[in-house]
Amino acid sequence: MAWLTEIEKAYLAGLIDGEGSISIKKRIKGKPKRITPEYRLVITVTNTCRDVIYFILDKIKGMSGFYTKFERIRNLKRKPIFEIQLRDKTAELLLKEIFPYLIIKKKQAELGLRLRETFSEKYNRWNKIPSTIQEIRENCYQEIKRSNQRGIK
């Protein structure tokens, strides 16, 4: 994402601060006695303006690890909703680019980047993941879950 200008980085940071979320998804899969949690970094931006989502798509073209939903209508009296999710490596690359410009979601970005630091060829889903790495991942997950909690904390 080195092709982003400084203005585009600032704009994307503002979009994520205002209209987006940075989260970690946890999924447990495997046989009951061999449960290994899987953690994924996810950035979601939701907006009623289709052009916002197309702008992001244009900036990440050629990359994988994203998902889009177009014209999800919640209520016939409201505008349609457009959404994009960036996952794992794509989310990590974007966070590294926009990190200096984030204000509101800086803590969540730090946790997401800390989570992604634990991923390497050595620690992937096909190899046994040490308990220390699992502990770091779980701590990142719990902290980001608390910081994204709705209501009074």
Secondary structure, DSSP 4 states (H G I P E B T S, - for coil): -TT--HHHHHHHHHHHHHHEEEEEEEEEES-TTS-EEEEEEEEEEEES-HHHHHHHHHHTTT---EEEEEEE-S-TTS--EEEEEEEHHHHHHHHHHHGGG-STTHHHHHHHHHHHHT-SSSSSTTSPPPHHHHHHHHHHHHHHHHHT--S--
